Amino acid sequence: MGLLRTVIAAFVIAFVPTAVWAQRVTSVPDGNTLVVDGVGKVHLLGIKSADQSPVELGPTGSSAEPRREPPTTPAVSGSIHLTRGRPSRDLLRKLALGMTVRIEYDSLIGSNSERAAYVFLDDGTLLNAEMLKAGRARVDPARQFVRENEFKRLEAEAQSAAIGIWIR
């Protein structure tokens, strides 16, 4: 009887869709990535965050050869880091941090090591779509996915409504 229960439990775990397992969001490192308890990093499939990376000024490339003679002018070195706001990350934090989510992998993509997926809140809200509706993300053209047409439509609607990154 114990062996039968073990076999049934293994069968259920192996064949129940991943979407059934709900977990809590513990961190939002950027505008299209969540850290989910028990799962790890999950990227929102089909979107790219609209957050700008910080502007960095300073020396690039390999360092110059050291001088063999004394400098005629004082040397100035260093770098400047200018950070921009992160409205995509802020919105995703507001929507998902501390919330229980359901992760659903795309049948065209599968559950690969990158863990790109659709992420749903308990009330059925699809976070990937919400980011597009709010104008805080763009459709990621890097690969095909099942909801691609829906996401392109949401992006076009946000663009025509001039919201988020599409403000004129």
Backbone bond lengths (Angstrom), bond angles and torsions (degrees), N, CA, C in turn:
res aa  C-N    CA-C-N  psi(-1)  N-CA   C-N-CA  omega(-1)  CA-C   N-CA-C  phi
1 M - - - 1.454 - - 1.532 110.55 -
2 G 1.346 117.44 -39.91 1.461 121.31 179.47 1.517 112.06 -64.78
3 L 1.332 116.09 -37.46 1.458 120.52 178.84 1.524 110.19 -66.21
4 L 1.322 117.26 -39.44 1.464 121.21 179.24 1.522 110.60 -63.47
5 R 1.330 118.16 -42.21 1.470 121.59 177.65 1.525 111.01 -62.30
6 T 1.317 116.34 -41.61 1.465 120.55 179.22 1.525 110.65 -63.57
7 V 1.316 117.50 -43.31 1.465 121.63 179.41 1.528 109.92 -64.37
8 I 1.324 117.83 -43.08 1.469 121.27 179.27 1.521 110.10 -64.47
9 A 1.329 117.47 -44.01 1.470 120.42 179.03 1.519 110.69 -62.24
10 A 1.323 118.10 -43.20 1.469 121.33 178.70 1.523 110.15 -63.32
11 F 1.312 117.91 -40.43 1.462 122.29 178.49 1.526 110.97 -62.33
12 V 1.319 116.51 -46.68 1.463 120.68 -179.89 1.523 110.66 -62.36
13 I 1.316 118.10 -45.51 1.461 121.81 -179.80 1.525 110.70 -62.89
14 A 1.319 116.99 -40.18 1.465 120.71 -176.65 1.516 112.69 -72.34
15 F 1.329 118.53 -33.17 1.449 119.71 -171.57 1.516 116.17 -111.23
16 V 1.305 118.58 -4.09 1.462 120.43 175.13 1.521 106.85 -77.28
17 P 1.351 117.67 132.34 1.466 119.44 -177.60 1.523 111.82 -57.91
18 T 1.315 115.80 149.40 1.458 121.37 -179.38 1.516 111.13 -60.66
19 A 1.307 117.98 -26.39 1.457 121.99 -177.03 1.520 112.26 -62.10
20 V 1.315 117.79 -21.89 1.456 120.56 -177.04 1.524 111.59 -69.97
21 W 1.309 118.40 -32.12 1.444 121.71 -174.47 1.517 110.55 -81.34
22 A 1.310 116.93 110.40 1.463 122.46 -179.44 1.530 109.00 -95.92
23 Q 1.327 115.22 139.91 1.457 121.01 -179.24 1.520 109.50 -139.09
24 R 1.315 116.72 164.51 1.466 122.91 -178.20 1.531 110.71 -93.11
25 V 1.356 115.35 140.00 1.460 122.14 176.64 1.525 107.86 -80.80
26 T 1.340 116.27 122.83 1.462 120.87 -177.23 1.519 113.14 -103.04
27 S 1.342 117.18 -19.20 1.456 120.05 -177.35 1.522 109.81 -159.25
28 V 1.335 115.59 152.15 1.469 121.83 175.63 1.535 106.55 -130.43
29 P 1.345 117.18 90.71 1.457 119.67 -175.29 1.525 114.50 -71.70
30 D 1.339 117.60 -28.75 1.460 119.86 178.31 1.517 109.83 -152.78
31 G 1.309 116.56 -173.45 1.459 121.89 -172.52 1.507 116.79 -76.08
32 N 1.320 118.44 -1.05 1.463 119.54 174.18 1.533 112.60 -144.41
33 T 1.329 116.35 24.81 1.460 120.37 179.09 1.527 110.17 -136.34
34 L 1.322 114.42 134.74 1.459 121.85 175.53 1.523 108.16 -119.49
35 V 1.318 116.19 149.66 1.453 120.16 169.20 1.524 105.25 -107.34
36 V 1.330 115.17 118.97 1.457 121.78 -174.56 1.518 109.18 -110.38
37 D 1.338 115.65 130.16 1.452 122.36 -179.21 1.526 110.07 -55.75
38 G 1.315 116.38 126.67 1.455 121.31 178.10 1.515 114.58 83.66
39 V 1.334 117.57 -6.73 1.461 121.28 -178.34 1.519 110.86 -120.07
40 G 1.330 116.63 -43.61 1.462 121.57 -176.01 1.516 110.17 103.26
41 K 1.335 115.96 -153.86 1.461 120.40 -178.73 1.522 110.87 -72.42
42 V 1.332 115.15 134.11 1.458 121.83 175.93 1.521 107.40 -129.08
43 H 1.327 116.65 123.04 1.457 121.92 177.90 1.519 108.33 -90.83
44 L 1.324 116.54 138.59 1.462 120.42 177.79 1.528 107.91 -71.80
45 L 1.306 116.25 114.40 1.459 123.15 -175.75 1.520 111.36 -65.94
46 G 1.322 115.65 135.43 1.457 121.24 172.38 1.506 115.74 89.03
47 I 1.334 117.65 -2.95 1.466 119.33 -179.40 1.516 111.22 -129.62
48 K 1.332 114.44 156.49 1.459 122.41 172.51 1.519 106.88 -124.16
49 S 1.300 116.14 132.78 1.461 121.42 179.44 1.517 110.47 -58.06
50 A 1.322 116.34 145.68 1.459 121.57 177.72 1.523 111.67 -91.05
51 D 1.323 117.60 -0.40 1.470 120.40 178.93 1.519 110.04 -64.15
52 Q 1.317 114.87 139.24 1.457 121.03 175.97 1.519 107.91 -85.11
53 S 1.307 116.89 142.02 1.454 118.72 174.06 1.521 108.10 -74.83
54 P 1.324 117.14 156.21 1.462 119.64 -179.17 1.531 111.12 -61.21
55 V 1.314 115.87 146.93 1.459 121.81 176.43 1.514 107.27 -84.88
56 E 1.308 116.35 128.66 1.455 119.97 179.99 1.520 109.13 -121.35
57 L 1.298 115.48 130.12 1.448 122.13 177.12 1.511 108.06 -116.38
58 G 1.289 116.56 142.11 1.454 119.51 178.56 1.504 109.94 152.87
59 P 1.305 116.54 -175.53 1.460 119.12 -177.52 1.521 111.06 -66.35
60 T 1.340 115.35 143.83 1.460 120.31 177.01 1.517 108.41 -126.76
61 G 1.298 116.17 162.67 1.460 119.86 178.64 1.512 111.51 78.11
62 S 1.327 114.69 -165.33 1.462 118.95 -178.77 1.527 109.89 -77.91
63 S 1.305 115.07 156.38 1.461 119.15 -179.23 1.526 110.19 -74.16
64 A 1.309 116.02 151.15 1.457 121.79 -178.21 1.520 109.96 -72.88
65 E 1.310 114.70 158.52 1.461 120.56 176.07 1.526 109.39 -62.45
66 P 1.332 118.38 141.75 1.466 119.18 178.61 1.531 110.06 -66.71
67 R 1.308 115.68 145.51 1.470 121.11 179.09 1.520 110.01 -73.45
68 R 1.300 114.55 146.33 1.462 120.07 178.47 1.523 110.49 -102.97
69 E 1.314 116.44 -9.32 1.466 120.75 179.16 1.521 108.44 -120.10
70 P 1.300 118.25 157.37 1.467 119.56 -179.43 1.534 110.25 -65.56
71 P 1.338 116.84 141.47 1.465 119.72 -179.81 1.527 111.09 -68.23
72 T 1.335 115.29 148.30 1.462 119.82 178.09 1.518 110.88 -86.94
73 T 1.302 117.13 -22.27 1.467 121.42 176.77 1.523 107.93 -128.26
74 P 1.308 117.04 153.96 1.473 118.27 179.48 1.532 110.33 -65.57
75 A 1.306 116.08 142.07 1.465 121.22 179.56 1.522 109.65 -83.93
76 V 1.319 115.91 138.75 1.453 122.50 176.76 1.526 106.43 -123.03
77 S 1.300 116.35 129.17 1.459 119.00 179.11 1.519 109.28 -142.30
78 G 1.318 115.56 169.32 1.451 121.13 179.20 1.508 110.36 135.86
79 S 1.300 116.20 -170.69 1.457 120.26 178.71 1.517 109.47 -148.57
80 I 1.292 114.54 161.47 1.460 121.89 179.07 1.525 107.15 -122.08
81 H 1.308 117.36 133.16 1.461 121.94 177.68 1.524 108.08 -116.76
82 L 1.312 115.65 117.53 1.464 120.83 177.11 1.515 107.42 -107.92
83 T 1.306 117.03 120.82 1.458 119.07 179.68 1.516 109.50 -101.42
84 R 1.302 114.64 146.83 1.455 121.24 178.24 1.525 108.38 -106.38
85 G 1.310 114.96 164.18 1.450 119.04 174.59 1.519 109.73 -63.03
86 R 1.272 116.14 158.44 1.459 121.21 179.13 1.525 109.27 -122.65
87 P 1.349 116.72 71.97 1.465 119.32 -176.49 1.526 113.85 -63.97
88 S 1.334 118.43 -31.51 1.468 120.04 178.23 1.518 110.63 -66.96
89 R 1.327 115.98 -47.60 1.464 119.99 178.66 1.529 110.64 -62.69
90 D 1.332 116.35 -41.38 1.463 119.99 -179.12 1.527 111.50 -62.10
91 L 1.333 116.91 -42.72 1.468 119.89 178.65 1.527 110.63 -65.61
92 L 1.323 116.70 -44.69 1.463 119.72 -179.82 1.529 110.97 -62.59
93 R 1.332 116.93 -38.44 1.474 119.96 175.34 1.517 111.01 -61.75
94 K 1.328 115.72 -44.73 1.464 120.52 -179.08 1.533 110.77 -61.51
95 L 1.317 116.66 -39.98 1.463 120.90 -177.60 1.527 113.40 -77.26
96 A 1.354 117.36 -36.91 1.459 118.62 -165.82 1.525 117.27 -118.48
97 L 1.333 118.86 -26.01 1.456 119.57 -173.10 1.529 111.33 -59.27
98 G 1.319 115.80 125.85 1.458 121.88 -179.85 1.519 114.10 82.19
99 M 1.321 116.93 -4.94 1.461 120.94 -178.62 1.528 110.74 -87.65
100 T 1.319 115.13 157.42 1.453 121.30 173.80 1.516 107.34 -88.51
101 V 1.321 116.43 130.27 1.459 120.95 -178.11 1.521 110.71 -123.91
102 R 1.310 113.60 159.84 1.465 122.22 175.69 1.522 106.32 -117.30
103 I 1.303 116.31 128.75 1.460 122.36 -177.00 1.521 108.61 -102.17
104 E 1.329 115.12 130.56 1.465 120.01 179.50 1.520 108.52 -128.59
105 Y 1.324 116.04 121.30 1.459 120.97 179.50 1.521 109.80 -84.19
106 D 1.307 116.67 149.59 1.458 123.55 -178.88 1.528 109.44 -82.20
107 S 1.327 117.23 137.95 1.467 120.16 -178.97 1.524 111.99 -67.14
108 L 1.329 118.38 -25.45 1.464 120.39 176.97 1.517 112.11 -77.94
109 I 1.324 116.98 -26.34 1.456 121.93 -176.52 1.524 111.14 -100.69
110 G 1.325 116.65 -43.41 1.455 120.99 -175.57 1.518 110.57 81.81
111 S 1.294 117.06 -175.16 1.469 120.90 178.03 1.518 107.62 -101.37
112 N 1.323 115.30 92.11 1.458 119.64 -177.78 1.521 111.13 -98.46
113 S 1.299 116.00 -177.34 1.463 119.71 -175.54 1.521 112.49 -65.78
114 E 1.327 117.71 -23.05 1.460 120.20 179.70 1.529 111.71 -73.43
115 R 1.314 116.89 -21.35 1.461 123.37 -178.81 1.521 112.64 56.37
116 A 1.317 116.93 50.82 1.453 121.32 172.57 1.524 107.03 -87.84
117 A 1.334 116.33 129.31 1.460 119.67 -173.39 1.520 110.72 -155.24
118 Y 1.322 115.00 168.15 1.455 121.66 169.06 1.528 105.55 -86.21
119 V 1.322 116.62 137.49 1.457 120.29 -177.78 1.526 108.45 -122.21
120 F 1.331 115.78 122.86 1.459 122.89 -177.42 1.519 110.38 -111.46
121 L 1.331 116.65 140.62 1.460 121.55 170.60 1.519 108.25 -80.53
122 D 1.333 116.51 169.97 1.472 121.47 179.42 1.522 113.22 -56.03
123 D 1.349 116.92 -33.19 1.463 120.10 -178.22 1.522 113.23 -82.99
124 G 1.338 117.18 4.60 1.462 121.21 178.16 1.519 114.31 93.45
125 T 1.333 118.04 -2.46 1.457 121.67 179.14 1.524 109.89 -65.37
126 L 1.332 116.34 127.17 1.456 121.89 177.45 1.526 108.14 -89.26
127 L 1.336 116.91 110.54 1.463 121.43 -175.94 1.527 112.36 -60.45
128 N 1.323 117.91 -38.58 1.459 121.63 179.55 1.531 109.65 -56.11
129 A 1.329 116.24 -46.61 1.467 121.69 -179.23 1.523 111.58 -69.33
130 E 1.324 117.79 -37.75 1.469 120.77 179.97 1.525 111.54 -62.09
131 M 1.311 116.75 -37.49 1.464 120.54 178.69 1.528 110.35 -64.53
132 L 1.323 117.34 -38.65 1.468 121.17 177.78 1.524 111.17 -69.99
133 K 1.331 116.99 -43.59 1.475 121.27 179.93 1.520 111.69 -59.65
134 A 1.341 116.19 -37.02 1.462 121.12 -178.13 1.524 112.36 -82.40
135 G 1.320 117.13 -0.63 1.456 120.22 -178.61 1.516 112.66 69.08
136 R 1.320 117.56 29.06 1.461 121.97 -178.67 1.528 112.39 -108.41
137 A 1.340 116.04 8.30 1.462 120.40 177.90 1.521 109.02 -154.73
138 R 1.318 114.24 162.94 1.459 122.52 174.91 1.527 107.83 -117.05
139 V 1.317 116.25 157.54 1.457 120.13 174.28 1.528 107.74 -70.20
140 D 1.310 115.93 135.56 1.464 122.00 179.27 1.529 108.58 -89.77
141 P 1.338 117.22 111.64 1.464 120.15 -177.38 1.530 113.89 -83.85
142 A 1.328 118.33 7.68 1.464 121.84 -173.58 1.528 113.53 -63.78
143 R 1.330 117.80 -28.19 1.464 120.51 -179.56 1.518 110.16 -156.69
144 Q 1.312 115.12 162.28 1.461 120.09 178.87 1.516 109.82 -81.78
145 F 1.343 115.47 149.24 1.457 121.08 176.63 1.525 107.26 -150.89
146 V 1.305 117.16 160.37 1.463 122.85 -171.87 1.521 112.90 -58.81
147 R 1.314 119.09 -41.78 1.471 122.82 -175.39 1.533 113.05 -91.09
148 E 1.307 118.15 18.50 1.458 122.14 -175.23 1.529 113.00 -57.12
149 N 1.314 118.13 -47.61 1.473 120.66 -179.73 1.526 111.79 -63.42
150 E 1.321 116.57 -41.79 1.467 121.06 177.32 1.532 110.34 -60.98
151 F 1.318 116.81 -44.74 1.465 121.06 -178.88 1.527 111.70 -66.69
152 K 1.320 117.51 -38.42 1.472 120.35 177.48 1.523 110.59 -64.64
153 R 1.332 116.08 -37.98 1.468 120.29 177.29 1.526 110.77 -64.71
154 L 1.324 118.16 -44.06 1.470 122.04 178.59 1.528 111.14 -63.00
155 E 1.316 117.15 -40.31 1.457 121.27 177.96 1.529 110.38 -63.79
156 A 1.334 116.89 -43.41 1.470 121.22 179.32 1.526 111.15 -64.36
157 E 1.332 117.33 -37.53 1.463 120.86 177.98 1.528 111.10 -65.23
158 A 1.321 117.38 -43.26 1.466 121.01 178.29 1.526 110.18 -64.97
159 Q 1.324 116.37 -37.48 1.459 121.30 179.61 1.529 110.54 -66.50
160 S 1.331 116.95 -44.91 1.470 119.45 -179.46 1.530 111.68 -70.91
161 A 1.328 117.62 -26.99 1.463 120.92 176.77 1.524 111.79 -83.80
162 A 1.345 116.68 -5.51 1.473 123.07 178.45 1.537 111.53 54.91
163 I 1.339 115.98 54.57 1.457 119.98 177.25 1.520 110.26 -116.72
164 G 1.323 115.45 157.11 1.464 120.67 178.78 1.505 112.08 61.91
165 I 1.316 117.22 -126.78 1.464 121.94 -178.75 1.518 112.10 -70.67
166 W 1.309 116.79 -11.66 1.478 120.97 -175.99 1.522 111.99 -94.66
167 I 1.330 118.45 8.17 1.470 121.07 178.18 1.534 108.44 -61.72
168 R 1.317 114.72 132.01 1.476 119.39 -178.36 1.497 111.36 -90.04
